Amino acid sequence: MVERFVTVDRDTPMLLPPDLRDWVADDDLVHFIIEAVDRLPLSSFKTNTRGCGNAQMPPH
């Protein structure tokens, strides 16, 4: 079963600023949210397994 997800790479630098993490403070809530979502059991989320339509964003 092939899942068509858009590749998400938070470590890829952007043109301006060179690193996306430069836009948010070290103590910003977004860092907690990313950590919390990475720990969730996301296997129960439904994905398009038929392979039609655009690529999907991964559940996390």
N, C-alpha and C positions, 0 to 999 in steps of 0.2 A: 504494500500500500504506500504509494508515493504521495507525500504532502507537498503542496506548492506554496512555500512561504517566501515572503520577501526577506532577504538577508538583512539582519539588524546587527550592526557592529558598533557598539558604543565607544570603542577604542579608536575608531577611524577619525583622524583629524579633519577638521573642516578648513575651508579657505580663510575665513575670518570669524572668530579667532582660531588659532591653530588647534586648539583643543576645546571641545564642547563643554568640558567641565570647568573651563575658565568663566563661563557665563553664570554659574551658580556658586554660592558660598559653600565652604566645606561642611557647615552645619545646616544646610538647607534640607527641608523635608523630603525632597526628591530622592536623595541618597537612601533614606530609610525605606521609601516606597519601592524603589528598585530592588533592594535587598529582600524586602518582605514578599514581593511578587515572585522573585526567583526561588523562594522556599515553598511556594504553594504547589500542591499536586495538580498540575494542569492537564494531566492525561484524560480527565473526564470532559474537557471542553470539546465541543464538536468542531470538526474541520471538514472542508470540502474534499471528500475522497474521490469524487468523480473526475477531478482534473479539468473541469470546465470553468470558464471565467478567469478573472485576473488572479494573480498570485495573492495569497493571503498574508496578513501580518501574523506572526506567531502569537499565541495566546498571552505570553508574558510580555 
